[in-house]
């Protein structure tokens, strides 16, 4: 594990990140372009749900060449010994496989076999699960649409097809590849490189894990220090979710609660490996109460404003018992009830949840 810290007040820098690198003709050209142009349509807040039955997402750009791994990590490939790889969620557990490809079925007359397989990259292990294979005709029909001929979710499918031209699309999480294939009266074997790495994130305050549902993550390509606006490749990723993305450098924006506890962290993802990242927030959960006297009953119909000492509004709420997650520091709270306004200063200490009472007098 490596740890890094930066100021998370106001949502600008990471305070502490703990890493554990675990880790065809004109018509064909139209089809290839159409497949890649689907990318902006699939990068939605639900992009983290990569193991559903929905169409697979397309990566936002060409997958880069695989760099040299920078350190130890948990492999997503089959284990080399009898012991199973620890800590992997079920969608990524890789069962043992034989090195030899399975025999292709004997094709019927006027048919051939397309044998497909994938690996994480050159000189890297095979991908043994999670790939969605789609085979399209390389020519559009009368309506201009390219016909989906076959879909298969096996690791190494043998697809029986009539001889002809096709386009094969392989997707593994946010990593995909497209290739034209000519099928003849024999078995055609095609291997795809899908340099995907797994990313799993969780949040902590001190030694305590932030519960799922209270923290979300957005993932961006590149470093947070690079110039230019970028859209997230995945957002609203939950704690413990595993996201499959192209290997490379990314930064994470972690939001604990809905106020100002925001942390930014740069990370590196390696092909074929699971990277675990722990983002540490310096914050606490504060409950606000407006009471007639100390320890009294909270007054309903109260409007709240949490502000900085300089008067900048951080968050506004309505209700008797609003709960707000705040970064450690100094604040003032203003409570409005029945036309009257009350306020008081308070401090937030890292990991110390508490209650702030405002006395209505």
N, C-alpha and C positions, 0 to 999 in steps of 0.2 A: 504493500500500500504506500502511496505517496500522498502527502498532504500539502495543500496550498491555501493561503488566506488572502483575502482582500476585503475592503470595506463594502458591506452590503447595504448600508444606510442609503435610502433614496433609490435603491434598485440599480446600482451601477457596477459594482465589482464583486468578485467572489471573495468570501471570507475564508472558506476552507473547503477544499475539494479533496476527497480521498479517492484515489483511483486503485482499481485492481484490474489490471489488464488480463481478463479471463478469456477471456475470450473465447430482279427480275425483269425487263422492258419498262416502258412508260407506266403500265398499270402496276407493276411491282414497286416502282419508285413511289407511286401514290400511296400504296399500302404501307410501305415503310415509313413514309412521312406521317401518315395518319396515326400509326401506332405511337410514334414519338410525340405527336401533338396532343395526345391524351394526357400527358403528364400534368399540366396545370389543373385538370379537372379532378384529379384523384388526390391531390395534396390538400386534404381537408382536415378539420379538427379530429376526424375519426381515423386519421392515417395510421394511428398506432395499432388499429385492430387488423393486423396483417394475416391473421389465421382464420378469417371468416370465409364465407362462400362468395363474397362479392368479387368483381373483376379485380385483378391485381393492379396495384399502382405502378406507374412508370417513373423511372428516376428522372430528375430534372435536367440531367446532362449526361454526356457520355461518361461511362465508368472509367476512372483513371487507371493507369497501369499500377500493378501491385508493388508497393514499396517494401523494403526489407523490414521485417517485424522488429519493433524497437524494444521488446522485452518479453518476459514470460506472460502467459495468458492461459485462460481456460480454452481448450480447443473445442470447436463445434463438430469436429470430425469424429469418426468411430474411435472408441478407446482401443489402444494397442495391446492392453492386457486384460485380464479377467475382471479387474475392478472397474466399475462404472465411473464416469466423470462426475464429481460431486457438484451439487448446487445448480444444475441446469433445470429450467422449467420443462414440462413435458413436451411443448411444441418443438424444442430444440434438442431433445435427447436423440442421439444418433445411434441406432442399433448397429451391431457388427455386420459388416458386409464382406463378401469375398472379392478378391481383386479381379477375378475373371468376370466378364460381362455375361449375363444370362443368355442361354441360346435363344435365337430368334425363332418364332414359330414358322412352320412351313407355309408359305403363302399359297393361296388358291391360284388357279390359272389367271393370267392377266392382272396379277396383283404383286406387290412387293412389300418389303418390311423396312420401316424407318426406325432404327434403333437409336434412342436418345439417352444422353447422360450429361451430367454437369459436374464441375469441380469448382473449388473456391478460387482457383487460379493456377498458373503454370507452376508445376512442382508442388502443388498443394493438394490436400486430400479431396476425395469425391464428396459431393453433396448427396446425402442419403435420405433426405426428407424435406418437405416444405415447398418443393418446386411445383409451379403450375405450368403445364405445357399446353400451348394452343397451336394448332396447325390450321393455316388458312390456305385457300386457293390463291394462286398468284395472279388471277385475273378476276376483275369485277363481274358481277352478274348484270342482268338487264337494268337493274335499278342503280347500278354504280357501287353497290356494296360488295365488300370482299367476304366471301362465304367462310364461316368457321366450319372446318371439316371435322376436326377431332379436338377434344380436350382430355387431358390425362393428368392425374396428380401422383402417379407413381414416381419413384426416384429414377428408375431406368426403364421407361416404357418401350415396348416394341409395338409400333403402330402399323397395322396392315392398310395399305393404300393402293389405289390404282396408279400405274406409272404416270408421271406428269410433274409439273412444277408446283411448288408449295412455298409458303413462308412460315417458318417456325418461330414462335415467340415463347421465351422462357422467362418466368418471373419468380424471384425469391425475395419476398418482402419488397423493399424499394429498389432492388437491383433487378435489371432485366436485360435481355439481349434478343436481337432479332436477326434472322439469317434466312436467305433464300436457299432452297434445297431442291435438287432435281432427283426424283425417284425413278429408278429403272427396274427392270425385271430381275432384281437381286436385292440383297440386304444392304441398305445404306446406313452407315454409322456416323452420327454427328455428336460431337462433344462440345458443350458450351462452357465458357468461363463466366462464373457469377461471383465476383469478388465481394461477397457480403460479409459483414461482421455484425455481431449482436451487441446491442447496447441496453443495459439495464441500470436504472437510476433509482435511488431512494434519497430521502431527506432526513436530517437529524437536527435536533436542538440539543447541544451538549451530548450526553450519552444516550438520549432518548430518541427512538425512531418516530418520525412524524407519521401519524396514521394515514392510510390510504384514503383518498377523498378530500384531505385537507391540503394537499400539495400537488401541483401539476408542473409539467416540464414542456418546454418548446425547444426544438432542435434546429439549429441553423448550420449551413455549410460554411466552413472557413473559421477564422478566428474572430473573436469579438473586437479585436483591435484593427481589423482590416477596414478600409474606408468603403462606404457605399451601403445603401439600403438593400436588405435581402429579405425575402419571404421565408418563413419556416418551412422545412421539408416535412416536419411532423409537429403537431401541437396538441395540447391537452393530453399529453402522455402521462399515464398514472404511475404512481410509485410501484416498482416491481415489474411493470410491463417490459417485455423484451421486444425491441425494435430492430429489424434487420435493415441495414443501410449500407451503401457502398463504403468501402474502406476509405479512410481519409481523416482530415481534421475537421472538427465541428466545435460549436459552442452551444452551451445549454443555458436557457433562462429558466430559473426555478422560481415559482411563485408559491409562497407559503401564505395561505389566507388570501384576502382580496384587498389588502391595504398596501403597505410599503415594504414588506419583507420579501425582497427580490435579490437573487444571487445569480451572477453570471460566471460561467466556468468553461474554460477551453479543455477539450478532451481529444484523444486520438483513438480511432477504431481500426483494428486490424482484420484482414480477411480471414475467415474461418475461425475466428476467436470471439469469445464473449467478454466484453469490457464492462466491469461493474464500477459504477461511480456513486459515491456518497457525497451529497452536497450538504454542508452544515450551515444552518441559519443561526444567527444570533438574534433571537426574538423571544416573545412570550405572548400568551393569550390573556387578554385583559377583558374583564366584564365590567360594564358601566351601569351605575345605578344612581337615580335621583331620589333622594329620601328627605322626609321632613325632619328627621333627626338621625343621629348616628345609629346605625344598626337597624333602622326602621324599614318599613315596607317600601318597595320601589314604586314610584309614581308612573302610571301609564300615560300614554299619549305624549311622550317626550321626544323631542327632536335633538339629535346629538351631532356635534361637529368636533372632530379630533384635529388639532392644528399643531404646527411647530411653534417654538417660541417666537419665531419671526412672523407668525401669522399665516403661514401657508396651510391651506386645508388639505389634510391627508385623506380623510374619509368622513362621510356623513351617514347617519343611521336614524331610524325611527323605531321606538319601542321601549319597553320597560327594562329589558335586560340585554342590550346588544353586546355581542362578543366580537372583539377585534384583535387580529394578530398584528403586532407592531414590532418593528426592529428596536433593539435596545437604544435608549436615549431619553431625552427630555421632551415633554409634550404639555399641552394644555387642552382641556376638554370644556366645551360649552354646551350646556343643557338648556333647552327652551321648553317651557311648560306653561300653559294658560297665559300666554302673553308676557311672561317674565323670563329673564335670562340669568343663568347661574354658571359660574365657571370655577375651575381650580387647576393648578399645575400638578403634574405627577411624573414619575420616572418609571421607565421600563428596564428591568435587569434581565440579562440573558437567561432563559430557561426558567424564570420565576413567574409563573402564572399568578394572577391576582385579581382583585376586585377594587375598583375605584368608585368610591361613594362621593357624590356631590350633594351637599346639604342645601336644601331649598330655603335659604334665608339670607 
